[in-house]
Amino acid sequence: MSFFSNGFKSTLSNKILVKMNIIISHISTSSVDGGSAVSAARIHENLLSRGFSSNLYVGDKENRKRRIKFLTNFPMIRKIDKLTNILFDKMGLQYSLVPSNFFLNKLIFKSTIIQLYNIHGGFFQFSHLKRLSTFSRIVWRLSDYWSMTGHCAYPGKCEKWKQICSNCPDLKTYPSIGLDNTKKLWEEKKRIIKKIDLQIVVPTKKLLNEVKQSPILGDKEIYLIPNGVDTLFFKPKSKIKSRLDLKIPNKFTVLFISHVAYDNYRKGTHIFRDILNKFKNHKQIQFLVAGINSYKWKKFNLKNLVTFDYNTNLEFKRSLYNSSNVILIPSINENLPNVLLEAMSCGIPSISNDSGGINECVNESNGILVKKLNVNDFVEGISTIFKDKNNNNRLKNNCRKTILEKFSVEKEIDSYLKIYEGIKVNQI
């Protein structure tokens, strides 16, 4: 077992790797849902920009994204996938039978490397990993614990996955299942993965240490590659102009952004609700909420609350960040959120729960870490940043500096090229 971080020098140049005709096929559940989808699209697009043959295949996508392909080209099959996935989940047969796998895009079979992301969305049959490994090398970028458990992506305090999952304490944990078939699912993952030669990529030291303890993945090659940010795009802009672009008042702004922005326990929406109540009468501070179901926050009738529907437009996201003075990350369970890194690249400090790998990015020089999800600490943090303009400039500069030094997309892609290089060298 080994791992490396970014910051190395490749022994083969980018041009040589391109000439070696590496074909990278990325597979993910969706092009729109959550941080894993964002990461898949980012890596894919940056490989294309460097001249590589890269394809991104998903089960679900926005039609306008032409450079992202469906896993299957048959619309009816995609509809059947969704229906069968719902049925199988209720039966505890999670991802065991997915029709579209018999109709995988033929171009996938020409791949030199298949890079997996989130595949627990009902579009991918787990047993087909073995088939894919017969003609391609597999790199699996993990964004959660699903590959190591009997069903859930975030086990929380449950550690059964370190031995064998069974008698699951919470079948409703994302992605939920109807019947407890966790022991069978855990054993199936172990059986299949043990037969496959694959490389594991994780974005945080925290997840790396957890993978090492997994009976399913612990004996695989593990690489540490932090999430990257396009620092040329996500950069500081005028707050006044950004607020004008969003048509919001020009005042101190606190941002909460999540793919699902209401009734999302893992992302800490219940904590955010308590924070809102603390500032409901504050006339100089406004809150922005962006994501699916964000409109539901309007029922609280808060005058200092502005909501935006989920929007994948990058210019819109950049305006959200740059209109804000601070971003809130009150997540119960987290890995390393892209929104946190993107906001920091724009010079926006965070007040974040100390969860997952967040403390590998956020510290007292560039933000505020909250221990044990203390609501009062979030409130105090907002008040501190609101009152101390001199400290704000320090936080802003250090946010940008942290991202440039450790989390640029250039460093991220260079790290992946190192893996691809090793794969090609071993095949020669």
MILUM-820567 format. One record per residue (C-alpha): residue in one letter; chain; residue number from 1; z, x, y. Coordinates in Angstrom, 1 decimal. Layout:
<pts>
- code	unit	pos	w	u	v
- a	A	NUM	Z	X	Y
...
</pts>
This chain:
<pts>
- code	unit	pos	w	u	v
- m	A	1	0.0	0.0	0.0
- s	A	2	-0.8	1.2	3.5
- f	A	3	-1.2	0.0	7.0
- f	A	4	-2.5	1.3	10.3
- s	A	5	-2.5	0.0	13.8
- n	A	6	-5.2	0.4	16.5
- g	A	7	-5.5	3.7	18.4
- f	A	8	-7.5	5.8	15.8
- k	A	9	-10.8	7.5	16.1
- s	A	10	-13.5	6.3	13.7
- t	A	11	-15.2	8.9	11.6
- l	A	12	-18.4	7.0	11.6
- s	A	13	-20.0	5.8	14.8
- n	A	14	-20.7	2.2	15.6
- k	A	15	-24.4	2.9	15.4
- i	A	16	-24.1	4.4	11.9
- l	A	17	-22.2	1.4	10.7
- v	A	18	-24.8	-1.0	12.1
- k	A	19	-27.6	1.0	10.4
- m	A	20	-25.7	0.8	7.1
- n	A	21	-26.6	-2.9	7.3
- i	A	22	-23.2	-4.4	7.0
- i	A	23	-23.3	-8.2	6.9
- i	A	24	-20.0	-9.8	7.8
- s	A	25	-19.4	-13.5	7.0
- h	A	26	-16.3	-15.1	8.5
- i	A	27	-14.9	-18.3	6.9
- s	A	28	-12.5	-20.5	8.7
- t	A	29	-11.5	-24.2	8.5
- s	A	30	-12.5	-25.0	12.1
- s	A	31	-14.1	-23.6	15.2
- v	A	32	-11.7	-25.6	17.4
- d	A	33	-8.3	-26.0	15.8
- g	A	34	-5.6	-23.6	16.9
- g	A	35	-5.2	-19.8	17.3
- s	A	36	-6.8	-18.8	14.0
- a	A	37	-10.1	-20.5	15.1
- v	A	38	-9.9	-18.7	18.4
- s	A	39	-9.4	-15.4	16.7
- a	A	40	-12.3	-16.0	14.3
- a	A	41	-14.7	-16.8	17.1
- r	A	42	-13.5	-13.9	19.2
- i	A	43	-14.0	-11.3	16.4
- h	A	44	-17.3	-12.8	15.4
- e	A	45	-18.7	-12.8	19.0
- n	A	46	-17.6	-9.3	19.7
- l	A	47	-19.1	-8.0	16.5
- l	A	48	-22.4	-9.6	17.5
- s	A	49	-22.2	-8.0	20.9
- r	A	50	-21.9	-4.6	19.2
- g	A	51	-25.1	-5.2	17.2
- f	A	52	-23.6	-6.2	13.9
- s	A	53	-24.9	-8.9	11.6
- s	A	54	-22.1	-11.4	11.8
- n	A	55	-21.9	-15.0	10.8
- l	A	56	-19.1	-17.5	11.2
- y	A	57	-19.0	-20.4	8.8
- v	A	58	-16.6	-23.4	9.3
- g	A	59	-15.8	-26.7	7.8
- d	A	60	-15.6	-28.4	11.2
- k	A	61	-17.0	-27.4	14.6
- e	A	62	-18.2	-28.4	18.0
- n	A	63	-21.9	-29.1	17.7
- r	A	64	-22.6	-27.2	20.9
- k	A	65	-21.5	-23.9	19.3
- r	A	66	-24.9	-22.8	18.0
- r	A	67	-23.7	-19.4	16.8
- i	A	68	-21.2	-21.0	14.5
- k	A	69	-22.5	-22.5	11.2
- f	A	70	-21.2	-25.2	8.9
- l	A	71	-19.9	-24.1	5.6
- t	A	72	-22.2	-26.7	4.1
- n	A	73	-25.3	-28.1	5.7
- f	A	74	-24.9	-31.5	4.2
- p	A	75	-23.2	-34.0	6.7
- m	A	76	-22.3	-36.5	3.9
- i	A	77	-20.6	-33.8	1.9
- r	A	78	-18.5	-32.8	5.0
- k	A	79	-17.4	-36.4	5.3
- i	A	80	-16.5	-36.5	1.6
- d	A	81	-14.5	-33.3	2.0
- k	A	82	-12.3	-35.0	4.6
- l	A	83	-11.7	-38.0	2.5
- t	A	84	-11.0	-36.2	-0.8
- n	A	85	-8.7	-33.8	1.0
- i	A	86	-6.6	-36.7	2.2
- l	A	87	-6.5	-38.1	-1.3
- f	A	88	-5.7	-34.8	-3.0
- d	A	89	-3.0	-34.0	-0.5
- k	A	90	-1.2	-37.2	-1.4
- m	A	91	-1.5	-36.3	-5.1
- g	A	92	-0.2	-32.8	-4.5
- l	A	93	-3.5	-31.2	-5.5
- q	A	94	-3.9	-29.3	-2.3
- y	A	95	-7.3	-27.5	-2.1
- s	A	96	-7.9	-27.7	-5.8
- l	A	97	-11.1	-29.7	-5.7
- v	A	98	-13.4	-29.6	-2.7
- p	A	99	-17.0	-30.7	-3.2
- s	A	100	-18.6	-28.6	-0.5
- n	A	101	-17.9	-25.4	-2.4
- f	A	102	-20.8	-26.3	-4.6
- f	A	103	-23.0	-26.3	-1.5
- l	A	104	-21.9	-23.1	0.3
- n	A	105	-24.5	-21.8	2.7
- k	A	106	-26.7	-19.5	0.7
- l	A	107	-26.5	-16.9	3.4
- i	A	108	-22.9	-16.3	2.4
- f	A	109	-24.0	-14.8	-0.8
- k	A	110	-25.8	-12.0	1.0
- s	A	111	-22.6	-10.8	2.7
- t	A	112	-21.3	-7.3	2.4
- i	A	113	-17.9	-8.4	3.6
- i	A	114	-16.3	-11.9	3.7
- q	A	115	-13.5	-12.2	6.2
- l	A	116	-11.2	-15.2	5.7
- y	A	117	-9.0	-16.8	8.4
- n	A	118	-7.4	-20.2	8.1
- i	A	119	-8.8	-21.8	4.9
- h	A	120	-6.1	-24.5	4.4
- g	A	121	-8.0	-27.3	6.0
- g	A	122	-9.6	-29.0	3.0
- f	A	123	-13.0	-27.4	3.3
- f	A	124	-12.5	-24.5	1.0
- q	A	125	-11.6	-24.4	-2.7
- f	A	126	-9.1	-21.6	-3.4
- s	A	127	-10.4	-20.9	-6.8
- h	A	128	-13.7	-19.8	-5.4
- l	A	129	-12.1	-16.7	-4.0
- k	A	130	-12.8	-15.1	-7.4
- r	A	131	-16.5	-16.0	-7.3
- l	A	132	-16.9	-14.7	-3.7
- s	A	133	-15.3	-11.4	-4.7
- t	A	134	-18.0	-10.8	-7.4
- f	A	135	-20.7	-10.1	-4.7
- s	A	136	-18.7	-9.2	-1.6
- r	A	137	-15.5	-7.4	-0.5
- i	A	138	-12.9	-9.7	1.0
- v	A	139	-10.8	-9.1	4.1
- w	A	140	-8.2	-11.8	4.8
- r	A	141	-6.8	-12.1	8.3
- l	A	142	-3.5	-14.0	8.0
- s	A	143	-2.1	-16.0	10.9
- d	A	144	0.7	-17.7	8.9
- y	A	145	2.4	-17.8	5.5
- w	A	146	0.2	-20.2	3.7
- s	A	147	-1.4	-17.6	1.4
- m	A	148	2.1	-16.7	0.1
- t	A	149	3.7	-20.2	-0.4
- g	A	150	3.3	-23.3	-2.5
- h	A	151	1.9	-25.3	0.4
- c	A	152	3.4	-24.7	3.8
- a	A	153	2.1	-22.4	6.6
- y	A	154	5.6	-21.9	8.1
- p	A	155	8.5	-22.0	5.6
- g	A	156	11.1	-21.5	8.3
- k	A	157	14.5	-20.6	6.7
- c	A	158	13.2	-21.4	3.2
- e	A	159	12.7	-18.2	1.2
- k	A	160	11.6	-19.7	-2.2
- w	A	161	8.1	-18.2	-1.7
- k	A	162	9.7	-14.7	-2.2
- q	A	163	10.4	-15.7	-5.9
- i	A	164	8.4	-18.8	-6.7
- c	A	165	8.0	-22.1	-4.9
- s	A	166	9.4	-25.3	-6.5
- n	A	167	11.4	-28.3	-5.5
- c	A	168	10.1	-28.0	-2.0
- p	A	169	12.7	-28.9	0.6
- d	A	170	10.1	-30.2	3.1
- l	A	171	6.8	-31.5	1.8
- k	A	172	6.0	-32.7	5.4
- t	A	173	5.9	-29.1	6.6
- y	A	174	2.4	-28.3	7.9
- p	A	175	0.0	-28.7	6.1
- s	A	176	1.9	-31.5	4.4
- i	A	177	1.4	-32.8	0.8
- g	A	178	2.4	-36.0	-0.8
- l	A	179	3.8	-34.9	-4.2
- d	A	180	5.8	-31.8	-5.0
- n	A	181	3.2	-29.6	-6.8
- t	A	182	4.3	-26.5	-5.1
- k	A	183	5.2	-24.5	-8.2
- k	A	184	1.7	-25.0	-9.6
- l	A	185	0.0	-24.2	-6.3
- w	A	186	2.1	-21.1	-5.9
- e	A	187	1.3	-19.9	-9.4
- e	A	188	-2.4	-20.7	-9.0
- k	A	189	-2.5	-18.5	-5.8
- k	A	190	-0.8	-15.7	-7.6
- r	A	191	-3.0	-15.9	-10.6
- i	A	192	-6.3	-15.9	-8.6
- i	A	193	-5.3	-13.2	-6.0
- k	A	194	-4.0	-10.8	-8.7
- k	A	195	-7.6	-10.6	-10.0
- i	A	196	-9.2	-9.9	-6.6
- d	A	197	-9.6	-6.7	-4.7
- l	A	198	-9.0	-7.6	-1.1
- q	A	199	-7.6	-6.2	2.1
- i	A	200	-5.0	-8.1	4.1
- v	A	201	-4.8	-8.0	7.9
- v	A	202	-1.8	-9.2	9.9
- p	A	203	-1.3	-9.3	13.7
- t	A	204	2.4	-8.5	13.8
- k	A	205	4.9	-6.1	12.2
- k	A	206	7.1	-9.1	11.4
- l	A	207	4.4	-10.7	9.3
- l	A	208	3.5	-7.3	7.7
- n	A	209	7.1	-6.9	6.5
- e	A	210	7.0	-10.5	5.1
- v	A	211	3.8	-9.9	3.2
- k	A	212	5.3	-6.8	1.6
- q	A	213	7.9	-9.1	0.1
- s	A	214	5.4	-11.5	-1.4
- p	A	215	4.9	-11.5	-5.2
- i	A	216	1.4	-12.8	-4.4
- l	A	217	0.2	-10.4	-1.8
- g	A	218	2.7	-7.5	-1.8
- d	A	219	0.6	-5.1	-3.8
- k	A	220	-2.5	-5.4	-1.7
- e	A	221	-3.7	-3.1	1.1
- i	A	222	-2.1	-4.3	4.3
- y	A	223	-3.4	-3.5	7.8
- l	A	224	-1.7	-4.2	11.1
- i	A	225	-4.2	-5.3	13.8
- p	A	226	-2.7	-7.1	16.8
- n	A	227	-4.7	-10.0	18.3
- g	A	228	-7.0	-8.8	21.0
- v	A	229	-7.9	-10.2	24.5
- d	A	230	-11.1	-10.0	26.5
- t	A	231	-9.4	-8.4	29.5
- l	A	232	-12.6	-8.4	31.5
- f	A	233	-12.6	-12.2	31.4
- f	A	234	-8.9	-13.0	31.3
- k	A	235	-7.8	-11.3	34.4
- p	A	236	-5.8	-12.2	37.5
- k	A	237	-7.5	-14.6	39.9
- s	A	238	-6.5	-16.4	43.1
- k	A	239	-3.8	-19.0	42.4
- i	A	240	-4.9	-21.1	45.4
- k	A	241	-8.5	-21.2	44.2
- s	A	242	-7.5	-21.8	40.6
- r	A	243	-5.4	-24.8	41.7
- l	A	244	-8.2	-26.1	43.8
- d	A	245	-10.5	-25.8	40.7
- l	A	246	-8.1	-27.9	38.7
- k	A	247	-7.4	-30.3	41.6
- i	A	248	-3.6	-29.8	41.4
- p	A	249	-1.0	-29.3	44.2
- n	A	250	-0.5	-25.7	45.5
- k	A	251	3.1	-25.1	44.4
- f	A	252	5.1	-23.1	41.9
- t	A	253	3.6	-24.0	38.5
- v	A	254	5.0	-23.9	34.9
- l	A	255	2.4	-24.1	32.1
- f	A	256	2.9	-25.5	28.5
- i	A	257	-0.3	-25.2	26.5
- s	A	258	-0.8	-26.0	22.8
- h	A	259	-3.6	-27.3	20.6
- v	A	260	-1.4	-30.3	19.9
- a	A	261	0.7	-30.7	23.0
- y	A	262	2.9	-33.7	22.1
- d	A	263	5.3	-34.4	19.1
- n	A	264	4.7	-30.9	17.7
- y	A	265	8.0	-29.7	16.4
- r	A	266	6.8	-26.2	15.4
- k	A	267	5.5	-25.6	19.0
- g	A	268	8.9	-26.8	20.4
- t	A	269	7.7	-29.9	22.2
- h	A	270	11.3	-31.3	21.9
- i	A	271	12.6	-28.2	23.7
- f	A	272	9.9	-28.7	26.4
- r	A	273	11.0	-32.3	26.9
- d	A	274	14.6	-31.2	27.6
- i	A	275	13.3	-28.6	30.0
- l	A	276	11.3	-31.2	31.8
- n	A	277	14.4	-33.4	32.2
- k	A	278	16.2	-30.6	33.9
- f	A	279	13.6	-30.3	36.6
- k	A	280	12.6	-34.0	36.9
- n	A	281	13.8	-34.2	40.5
- h	A	282	12.6	-30.8	41.6
- k	A	283	10.0	-31.2	44.3
- q	A	284	8.9	-27.5	44.6
- i	A	285	8.1	-27.0	40.9
- q	A	286	5.4	-28.7	38.9
- f	A	287	4.6	-28.6	35.2
- l	A	288	1.1	-28.4	33.6
- v	A	289	0.6	-29.6	30.0
- a	A	290	-2.7	-29.0	28.3
- g	A	291	-3.7	-30.0	24.7
- i	A	292	-4.3	-32.9	22.3
- n	A	293	-2.1	-35.9	23.1
- s	A	294	-0.9	-34.3	26.4
- y	A	295	-1.5	-37.7	28.1
- k	A	296	1.5	-39.1	26.1
- w	A	297	3.8	-37.1	28.4
- k	A	298	2.9	-39.4	31.2
- k	A	299	5.2	-42.1	29.8
- f	A	300	8.1	-40.2	31.2
- n	A	301	6.8	-41.0	34.7
- l	A	302	7.6	-37.5	36.1
- k	A	303	6.1	-37.0	39.6
- n	A	304	6.0	-33.2	39.1
- l	A	305	4.0	-33.4	35.8
- v	A	306	0.2	-32.9	35.4
- t	A	307	-1.6	-33.3	32.1
- f	A	308	-5.0	-32.1	30.8
- d	A	309	-6.7	-33.1	27.6
- y	A	310	-7.5	-30.4	25.0
- n	A	311	-10.4	-28.3	26.2
- t	A	312	-12.0	-25.2	24.6
- n	A	313	-13.8	-24.2	27.7
- l	A	314	-12.8	-20.6	28.5
- e	A	315	-13.2	-20.9	32.2
- f	A	316	-10.9	-23.9	32.1
- k	A	317	-8.3	-22.0	30.2
- r	A	318	-8.5	-19.1	32.6
- s	A	319	-8.0	-21.5	35.6
- l	A	320	-4.9	-22.9	33.8
- y	A	321	-3.4	-19.5	33.4
- n	A	322	-4.2	-18.3	36.9
- s	A	323	-2.9	-21.5	38.5
- s	A	324	0.5	-20.9	36.9
- n	A	325	3.5	-18.8	37.8
- v	A	326	4.9	-18.7	34.3
- i	A	327	4.0	-19.9	30.8
- l	A	328	6.5	-21.5	28.3
- i	A	329	6.4	-20.6	24.6
- p	A	330	9.3	-22.6	23.1
- s	A	331	7.9	-22.4	19.5
- i	A	332	10.3	-22.8	16.5
- n	A	333	8.0	-20.7	14.3
- e	A	334	5.3	-18.5	15.6
- n	A	335	3.2	-15.5	14.9
- l	A	336	1.5	-14.0	18.0
- p	A	337	0.0	-16.8	20.1
- n	A	338	-3.4	-16.1	21.7
- v	A	339	-2.4	-18.2	24.7
- l	A	340	0.5	-15.9	25.3
- l	A	341	-1.7	-12.8	25.3
- e	A	342	-4.4	-14.5	27.4
- a	A	343	-1.9	-15.6	30.0
- m	A	344	-0.3	-12.1	30.2
- s	A	345	-3.8	-10.6	30.6
- c	A	346	-4.1	-12.8	33.7
- g	A	347	-0.7	-11.4	34.9
- i	A	348	1.3	-14.5	34.0
- p	A	349	4.8	-13.8	32.6
- s	A	350	6.2	-15.9	29.8
- i	A	351	9.6	-17.4	28.9
- s	A	352	9.3	-17.3	25.1
- n	A	353	11.5	-18.1	22.2
- d	A	354	12.1	-14.9	20.2
- s	A	355	10.1	-16.0	17.2
- g	A	356	7.6	-14.3	14.9
- g	A	357	6.0	-11.3	16.5
- i	A	358	6.5	-12.4	20.1
- n	A	359	9.1	-9.7	20.8
- e	A	360	6.4	-7.1	19.8
- c	A	361	4.7	-8.1	23.1
- v	A	362	7.3	-9.7	25.4
- n	A	363	10.2	-7.7	26.7
- e	A	364	12.4	-7.6	29.9
- s	A	365	9.7	-5.6	31.7
- n	A	366	7.1	-8.3	31.5
- g	A	367	8.8	-11.6	30.7
- i	A	368	11.9	-13.3	29.4
- l	A	369	12.9	-13.6	25.7
- v	A	370	15.1	-16.6	24.8
- k	A	371	17.5	-16.3	21.8
- k	A	372	18.2	-19.3	19.6
- l	A	373	16.1	-21.7	21.6
- n	A	374	18.7	-22.2	24.2
- v	A	375	17.4	-24.8	26.7
- n	A	376	19.6	-23.6	29.5
- d	A	377	18.1	-20.1	29.1
- f	A	378	14.6	-21.5	29.6
- v	A	379	15.9	-23.4	32.7
- e	A	380	17.6	-20.3	34.1
- g	A	381	14.5	-18.2	33.4
- i	A	382	12.3	-20.7	35.4
- s	A	383	14.8	-20.7	38.2
- t	A	384	15.0	-16.9	38.3
- i	A	385	11.2	-16.4	38.5
- f	A	386	10.9	-19.2	41.1
- k	A	387	13.4	-17.5	43.4
- d	A	388	12.6	-13.8	43.0
- k	A	389	9.1	-13.0	44.4
- n	A	390	9.6	-9.3	44.2
- n	A	391	10.5	-9.4	40.6
- n	A	392	7.4	-11.6	40.0
- n	A	393	5.1	-8.9	41.2
- r	A	394	6.7	-6.5	38.8
- l	A	395	6.4	-8.9	35.9
- k	A	396	2.8	-9.7	36.8
- n	A	397	1.8	-6.0	36.8
- n	A	398	3.6	-5.2	33.6
- c	A	399	2.0	-8.2	31.8
- r	A	400	-1.4	-6.9	32.6
- k	A	401	-0.5	-3.3	31.7
- t	A	402	0.9	-4.4	28.3
- i	A	403	-2.3	-6.2	27.3
- l	A	404	-4.6	-3.4	28.5
- e	A	405	-2.6	-0.7	26.6
- k	A	406	-2.0	-2.6	23.3
- f	A	407	-3.9	-5.8	23.0
- s	A	408	-7.4	-5.4	24.2
- v	A	409	-10.3	-6.9	22.2
- e	A	410	-11.9	-3.4	22.1
- k	A	411	-8.9	-2.0	20.2
- e	A	412	-8.9	-5.0	17.9
- i	A	413	-12.6	-4.6	16.9
- d	A	414	-12.3	-0.9	16.5
- s	A	415	-9.6	-1.5	14.0
- y	A	416	-11.7	-3.9	12.0
- l	A	417	-14.6	-1.4	12.0
- k	A	418	-12.2	1.1	10.4
- i	A	419	-11.7	-1.3	7.5
- y	A	420	-15.4	-2.0	7.2
- e	A	421	-16.1	1.7	7.3
- g	A	422	-13.7	2.3	4.4
- i	A	423	-15.3	-0.4	2.4
- k	A	424	-18.8	1.0	2.9
- v	A	425	-17.7	4.5	2.2
- n	A	426	-16.1	3.4	-1.1
- q	A	427	-19.3	1.6	-2.1
- i	A	428	-21.6	4.7	-1.5
</pts>
